[in-house]
């Protein structure tokens, strides 16, 4: 038995390494002990197997979440207490088809085996080994192989104890949060310098009581950052209450924020708690805070300054303990200069500003995100495997992502549907190529936040001229022709603003609630 690969791992227990580094060195040791082409260490969490360390798989595999019920090989391994080996001609779908880091990206005839890893007699996860050559594992000694698996379990258990002890020294809250990060890798996907810097900012400010203002372009994931701030805070066991300020008609903003008493206004048939009361002890997330009308801003400021609110129609003062996280894609400093946002409220909200980087500044994070979205889509769309061909990867790499992560997700969903229609749901692997993506080359320098938010509609039209709209009055009549003209104008601005109703209302210089009513009348909502 060759134990030398594990000597370094045991010595590593005395070194200051992260858990991810320990796991990666662990799979390297397994590959040295059992020669193979692919090794994957996966942790079991709520019915999903999450890769924590891999060798021989593409980077996107680390962002996958393998649902046990949807992957028969993984399910078979977990259901067995013994080392499981599959025949080279097994009909069970392989979870790594399309993810192997070789020329074809596919597995054909090969050796495959795996074993459940038990920690304290409970399944922690599993380890899988694949060889591209059939029969590669024929000469393995079963006793030695089981000993290797037992060594893996021992190292994982010891590593977990070390991590827990180090975290407990800092703070019990940090212990819990480390475990949360381990079991929820989809919280924030990415390895780029920009996203790691933002993670560091989140870890710095989250445990404090400071108000945080999250800024960033449309689609970058500001809501995800707000949730991460709450999950990393000392209030994580208390409610996170969200309110979309752009979706509130001006006449009910105060009631939504602070609540109301019965009879306060027409339609107030019962007492009702506002979002501040619901978030007492926890976090209140004010999404699109830049859309709040000035009258509501003044009342919000008082609640933030004194921690006191009053329900509409009541003189009773209610004291609340709420941590504020706000988000906007507007340049609030510019909004303050132009008198559309209160300077004192801006300074109260932006005690700790946090900027979310656009996808184009996140290096190769688009690949990890693509892996996550494709794994999600293949189950939703009922296919065995979705994969990106090299031509598609190259096209993704050359795009500037004006719609950021949201655009990437929607793009891949559309491309997947096109590829499935073309290749059939029964295909073992549905491959997405550049034709399915159909990304048009665009200028890779996207406009900054302030220019996007303060550019008048005339300037936008000059940058991206809208096609001329022709409406035949004689055929439709004046009223119908007017409706059709409005329908086309609104549709084009909706498309240019990616469905952001607040931005559309600003560009068309109409009240947001009036815009929604008009859209409903015209059949656009």
C-alpha positions in Angstrom: 0.0 0.0 0.0 1.4 3.4 -1.0 0.8 5.8 1.9 3.3 8.4 0.8 0.6 10.6 -0.9 -1.2 11.0 2.5 1.9 11.9 4.5 1.9 15.4 3.1 -1.8 15.7 3.8 -1.4 14.7 7.4 1.5 17.2 7.7 -0.8 19.9 6.2 -3.1 19.7 9.2 -0.4 21.7 11.0 -0.3 24.3 8.3 -2.4 27.5 7.9 -4.5 26.4 4.9 -8.1 27.1 3.9 -10.6 24.2 3.8 -10.7 24.5 0.0 -6.9 24.1 -0.2 -7.0 21.1 2.0 -9.7 19.5 -0.1 -7.7 20.2 -3.3 -4.6 18.6 -1.9 -6.7 15.7 -0.8 -7.9 14.9 -4.3 -4.3 15.3 -5.6 -3.2 12.6 -3.0 -6.0 10.3 -4.1 -4.9 10.6 -7.8 -1.3 9.8 -6.8 -2.5 6.7 -4.8 -5.0 5.5 -7.4 -3.9 6.6 -11.0 -6.9 8.0 -12.8 -7.9 10.9 -15.1 -10.7 12.5 -13.0 -11.2 12.8 -9.3 -14.1 14.7 -7.7 -14.9 15.3 -4.0 -18.6 16.3 -3.5 -20.4 17.3 -0.3 -24.0 16.3 0.3 -26.3 19.1 1.2 -30.1 19.0 1.2 -30.3 16.4 -1.5 -27.6 18.0 -3.7 -24.0 17.1 -4.2 -21.7 20.1 -4.3 -18.2 19.8 -5.8 -15.6 21.1 -3.3 -12.5 19.9 -5.2 -11.9 18.3 -8.6 -9.2 17.2 -10.9 -9.7 16.6 -14.6 -13.0 18.5 -14.9 -13.7 21.9 -16.5 -13.8 24.9 -14.2 -17.6 25.2 -14.7 -18.1 21.9 -12.9 -17.3 23.6 -9.6 -20.4 25.8 -10.0 -22.7 22.8 -10.6 -25.1 21.4 -8.0 -25.9 17.8 -8.7 -29.4 16.8 -7.5 -29.0 13.3 -6.2 -32.5 12.3 -7.4 -31.6 13.3 -11.0 -28.2 11.6 -11.3 -28.6 7.8 -11.0 -24.9 7.0 -10.7 -24.4 9.4 -7.8 -27.6 8.1 -6.2 -26.4 4.5 -6.6 -23.1 5.3 -4.9 -24.8 7.1 -2.0 -27.2 4.1 -1.5 -24.3 1.7 -1.0 -22.0 1.4 2.0 -19.4 -0.3 -0.2 -17.1 0.9 -2.9 -19.2 1.0 -6.1 -17.8 0.3 -9.6 -19.8 0.7 -12.8 -19.4 -1.5 -15.9 -17.8 0.3 -18.9 -21.0 -0.2 -20.9 -23.3 0.9 -18.0 -26.5 2.5 -19.3 -26.7 4.9 -16.3 -26.0 8.5 -17.3 -22.7 9.8 -16.2 -22.9 13.2 -14.3 -19.6 14.4 -15.8 -20.5 13.9 -19.5 -19.5 17.1 -21.2 -17.5 18.3 -18.3 -14.3 16.2 -18.7 -11.3 18.4 -19.5 -10.2 16.6 -22.7 -10.5 17.4 -26.4 -14.0 16.1 -26.8 -15.4 17.1 -23.4 -17.2 13.7 -23.3 -16.7 10.3 -21.7 -17.0 7.2 -23.8 -15.8 3.8 -22.7 -14.1 4.2 -19.3 -13.8 3.0 -15.8 -15.9 4.7 -13.1 -16.1 4.1 -9.4 -17.1 5.9 -6.3 -17.6 5.7 -2.5 -19.7 7.4 0.1 -17.7 9.2 2.7 -19.0 8.8 6.2 -18.3 11.2 9.1 -19.5 10.0 12.5 -21.6 7.3 10.7 -23.4 9.9 8.6 -22.9 10.4 4.9 -20.8 13.6 4.4 -20.6 13.2 0.7 -18.8 11.1 -1.8 -15.6 10.8 -3.9 -15.7 9.6 -7.5 -12.8 8.4 -9.7 -12.9 8.0 -13.5 -10.3 6.6 -15.9 -10.6 7.1 -19.7 -9.3 3.6 -20.3 -11.7 0.7 -19.5 -10.1 -1.8 -17.1 -7.9 0.8 -15.4 -9.1 -0.2 -12.0 -9.0 -4.0 -12.5 -5.8 -4.4 -10.6 -6.7 -2.4 -7.5 -6.6 -4.1 -4.1 -10.1 -3.6 -2.6 -8.7 -3.5 0.9 -6.2 -0.8 0.0 -8.8 1.2 -1.8 -11.1 1.2 1.2 -8.2 2.3 3.3 -7.6 5.2 1.1 -11.3 6.2 1.3 -11.1 5.9 5.1 -8.1 8.2 5.1 -10.0 10.7 3.1 -12.8 10.7 5.7 -10.3 11.1 8.5 -8.7 14.1 6.9 -12.0 15.7 6.2 -13.2 15.2 9.8 -10.0 16.6 11.2 -10.1 19.5 8.8 -13.6 20.3 9.9 -12.6 20.3 13.5 -9.7 22.7 12.8 -11.9 25.0 10.8 -14.5 25.1 13.6 -11.9 25.8 16.3 -10.3 28.6 14.4 -13.6 30.2 13.7 -14.8 29.8 17.3 -11.8 31.8 18.5 -12.8 34.7 16.4 -16.5 34.6 17.1 -19.4 32.1 17.2 -21.1 34.1 14.5 -18.2 33.5 12.2 -18.3 29.8 12.8 -21.9 29.6 11.8 -21.2 31.7 8.8 -18.3 29.6 7.6 -20.6 26.5 7.7 -23.2 28.5 5.8 -20.7 29.3 3.1 -19.7 25.7 2.8 -23.3 24.4 2.3 -24.4 27.2 0.1 -21.8 27.7 -2.6 -24.4 29.2 -4.9 -24.6 32.2 -2.7 -22.2 34.2 -4.8 -20.5 32.4 -7.7 -17.1 33.7 -9.0 -13.4 33.6 -8.4 -12.3 36.9 -10.0 -10.4 39.5 -8.2 -13.3 41.9 -8.4 -15.8 39.5 -6.8 -13.3 38.4 -4.1 -12.7 42.0 -3.2 -16.4 42.5 -2.8 -16.7 39.4 -0.7 -14.0 40.9 1.6 -16.1 44.2 1.8 -19.2 42.2 2.7 -17.3 40.3 5.4 -16.0 43.6 6.8 -19.3 45.5 7.0 -21.8 42.7 7.6 -21.2 42.2 11.3 -21.6 45.9 12.0 -24.8 48.0 12.4 -23.8 50.4 9.6 -26.2 51.2 6.8 -25.0 49.9 3.5 -25.7 51.4 0.0 -25.3 48.9 -2.8 -24.7 50.4 -6.2 -24.2 48.8 -9.6 -25.6 48.4 -13.0 -28.9 46.6 -13.8 -28.5 42.9 -13.5 -25.3 42.7 -11.5 -26.9 41.0 -8.5 -27.5 43.7 -6.0 -30.3 41.7 -4.3 -27.9 38.7 -3.9 -25.4 41.0 -2.2 -28.1 42.3 0.2 -29.0 38.8 1.2 -25.3 37.9 1.7 -24.9 41.0 3.9 -27.8 39.8 6.1 -26.6 36.2 6.1 -23.2 37.3 7.3 -24.6 39.6 9.9 -25.4 39.1 13.6 -29.0 39.4 12.6 -29.0 36.4 10.3 -31.5 34.6 12.5 -33.9 37.5 12.4 -36.1 38.5 9.4 -34.8 40.0 6.1 -37.6 42.2 4.8 -37.5 43.5 1.3 -39.4 46.3 -0.3 -39.1 47.4 -4.0 -39.4 51.2 -3.8 -40.0 51.5 -7.5 -43.1 49.3 -7.4 -44.9 51.5 -4.8 -47.5 54.1 -5.9 -46.7 57.3 -4.1 -50.0 57.3 -2.2 -49.2 54.1 -0.4 -45.5 54.4 0.2 -45.9 55.6 3.8 -48.4 52.8 4.6 -46.1 50.1 3.2 -43.1 51.4 5.2 -44.7 52.3 8.5 -48.1 50.5 8.5 -51.5 52.0 9.1 -54.5 51.7 11.5 -58.0 50.9 10.7 -59.9 53.8 9.1 -56.7 55.8 8.3 -57.8 56.1 4.7 -60.3 54.6 2.3 -59.6 50.9 2.1 -57.8 50.6 5.5 -60.2 48.1 6.9 -57.8 46.6 9.4 -54.6 47.6 11.3 -51.6 46.7 9.3 -47.9 46.4 10.2 -45.4 48.1 7.9 -42.1 46.8 6.7 -40.2 48.5 9.5 -42.1 46.6 12.1 -41.8 43.3 10.3 -38.0 43.8 10.1 -37.6 44.7 13.8 -34.5 43.1 15.0 -33.4 42.2 11.5 -32.6 43.8 8.2 -34.8 46.0 5.9 -33.7 46.0 2.3 -34.8 49.0 0.3 -34.4 48.0 -3.3 -34.4 50.8 -5.9 -34.3 53.4 -3.2 -33.6 56.1 -5.7 -37.2 55.8 -6.9 -38.7 57.1 -3.6 -40.6 60.3 -3.9 -39.2 63.3 -1.9 -42.1 63.3 0.6 -41.5 59.7 1.5 -37.7 60.4 1.8 -38.3 62.9 4.6 -40.3 60.4 6.6 -37.8 57.6 6.0 -35.0 59.9 7.2 -36.7 60.4 10.5 -37.2 56.7 11.0 -33.5 56.1 10.3 -32.3 58.9 12.6 -34.4 58.0 15.7 -35.5 54.5 15.2 -39.1 55.6 15.7 -42.1 55.2 13.4 -45.8 56.0 13.4 -48.4 54.1 11.6 -50.5 56.2 9.3 -53.5 57.5 11.2 -51.9 56.9 14.7 -50.1 59.1 17.1 -48.5 56.2 18.9 -44.7 56.0 18.5 -43.2 52.6 17.8 -39.5 52.0 18.5 -37.8 49.6 16.1 -34.3 48.2 15.8 -33.7 47.8 12.1 -30.5 47.6 10.0 -30.8 49.3 6.7 -29.4 48.0 3.4 -30.4 50.0 0.3 -29.7 49.4 -3.4 -29.9 51.5 -6.5 -28.7 51.6 -10.1 -28.9 55.4 -10.1 -26.1 57.8 -9.4 -27.5 59.2 -6.1 -24.9 61.9 -5.8 -26.0 63.3 -9.1 -29.7 62.9 -8.0 -28.8 65.0 -5.0 -27.3 67.7 -7.1 -30.4 67.8 -9.3 -32.7 68.0 -6.3 -34.4 64.6 -6.8 -32.9 63.0 -3.7 -32.3 64.4 -0.2 -28.7 64.9 0.7 -29.2 64.1 4.3 -30.9 60.8 3.4 -28.2 59.9 1.0 -25.5 60.4 3.7 -27.6 58.4 6.1 -27.9 55.5 3.7 -24.4 55.5 2.3 -22.4 55.1 5.6 -20.8 52.1 3.9 -21.1 52.3 0.1 -20.6 48.9 -1.7 -20.2 48.8 -5.4 -21.1 45.5 -7.3 -18.7 44.9 -10.2 -20.2 44.5 -13.7 -19.8 41.1 -15.3 -17.3 42.4 -17.9 -14.9 43.3 -15.0 -15.1 39.8 -13.5 -12.5 38.0 -15.6 -13.7 34.4 -16.3 -16.6 34.4 -13.8 -18.9 34.2 -16.8 -17.8 30.5 -17.3 -18.5 29.5 -13.7 -21.9 31.3 -13.8 -22.6 29.6 -17.2 -22.0 26.2 -15.5 -24.4 27.0 -12.7 -27.1 28.3 -15.1 -26.8 25.3 -17.4 -27.0 22.8 -14.6 -30.1 24.6 -13.4 -31.6 24.7 -17.0 -31.0 21.1 -17.9 -33.2 20.0 -15.0 -35.9 22.6 -15.7 -36.0 21.8 -19.4 -35.9 18.0 -18.9 -32.6 17.1 -20.7 -29.8 14.9 -19.6 -26.9 17.3 -20.2 -26.3 20.8 -21.5 -22.8 21.9 -22.5 -21.1 24.8 -24.2 -19.0 24.2 -27.3 -15.7 26.1 -27.7 -17.2 28.4 -30.2 -19.9 29.5 -27.7 -17.3 29.9 -24.9 -15.2 32.2 -27.2 -18.3 34.2 -28.1 -19.1 34.7 -24.4 -15.6 35.8 -23.7 -15.8 38.5 -26.4 -19.0 40.1 -25.2 -19.3 43.1 -22.8 -22.5 42.0 -21.0 -24.5 45.3 -20.7 -27.2 43.3 -18.9 -24.7 41.6 -16.7 -25.5 38.3 -14.9 -29.2 38.6 -15.6 -28.5 38.9 -19.3 -26.2 35.9 -19.2 -28.9 33.7 -17.5 -31.5 34.7 -20.0 -29.2 34.3 -22.9 -28.3 30.8 -21.9 -32.0 29.9 -21.3 -32.8 31.0 -24.8 -29.8 29.2 -26.3 -30.6 26.0 -24.5 -34.2 26.0 -25.9 -32.8 26.6 -29.4 -30.3 23.8 -29.0 -32.9 21.4 -27.6 -35.3 22.1 -30.4 -32.5 21.4 -32.9 -31.0 18.3 -31.3 -33.9 16.8 -29.4 -34.6 16.2 -25.7 -33.5 12.6 -26.1 -29.9 13.6 -27.0 -27.4 12.4 -24.4 -25.6 15.7 -24.6 -27.2 18.9 -26.0 -24.4 21.2 -27.2 -24.8 24.9 -27.3 -22.8 26.6 -30.1 -22.2 30.2 -31.1 -25.2 30.1 -33.5 -27.5 29.3 -30.6 -26.1 32.3 -28.6 -26.2 34.6 -31.6 -24.4 37.4 -29.7 -23.9 40.4 -31.9 -20.4 42.1 -31.6 -20.8 45.4 -29.6 -18.6 48.0 -28.1 -16.9 46.5 -25.1 -16.9 49.8 -23.2 -20.2 50.0 -21.4 -21.4 53.4 -20.2 -20.8 54.2 -16.5 -23.6 54.3 -13.9 -24.0 58.1 -13.9 -24.2 58.4 -17.7 -26.8 55.6 -17.9 -29.0 57.1 -15.2 -28.9 60.8 -16.2 -28.9 60.6 -20.0 -32.1 62.1 -21.5 -34.1 60.0 -23.9 -32.9 62.1 -26.9 -29.3 61.2 -26.2 -30.2 57.5 -26.0 -32.0 57.7 -29.3 -28.9 59.3 -30.9 -26.7 56.5 -29.5 -29.1 53.7 -30.6 -31.6 55.2 -33.2 -35.0 53.7 -32.9 -36.6 52.7 -36.2 -39.2 55.0 -37.6 -42.7 54.2 -36.6 -45.3 54.3 -39.2 -49.0 54.1 -38.4 -51.7 54.2 -41.0 -54.4 56.5 -39.6 -56.8 55.8 -42.4 -56.9 52.1 -41.6 -57.1 52.4 -37.9 -58.8 55.7 -37.1 -57.3 58.4 -34.8 -57.8 56.7 -31.5 -56.5 53.3 -32.6 -53.6 54.8 -34.4 -52.6 56.8 -31.3 -52.8 53.6 -29.2 -50.6 51.8 -31.7 -48.1 54.6 -31.7 -47.9 54.6 -27.9 -47.6 50.8 -27.9 -44.6 50.8 -30.3 -42.8 53.6 -28.4 -43.3 52.0 -25.0 -42.2 48.6 -26.4 -39.0 50.0 -27.8 -38.0 51.8 -24.7 -38.9 48.8 -22.6 -36.5 46.7 -24.7 -33.8 49.3 -24.5 -34.1 49.5 -20.7 -34.4 45.7 -20.3 -37.8 45.9 -18.7 -36.9 48.4 -16.0 -40.2 50.3 -15.6 -38.7 53.0 -13.4 -36.2 53.8 -16.1 -38.8 53.7 -18.8 -41.0 56.1 -16.9 -38.1 58.6 -16.4 -37.2 58.5 -20.1 -40.8 59.0 -21.3 -41.3 61.6 -18.6 -44.5 60.0 -17.1 -45.5 58.9 -13.7 -44.6 55.3 -13.1 -48.2 54.3 -12.0 -49.6 56.1 -15.1 -47.2 54.2 -17.3 -48.3 50.9 -15.8 -52.0 51.7 -16.3 -51.3 52.7 -19.9 -49.3 49.5 -20.5 -52.2 47.4 -19.2 -54.7 49.3 -21.4 -52.5 48.7 -24.4 -52.0 45.0 -23.6 -48.3 45.4 -22.7 -48.6 44.3 -19.1 
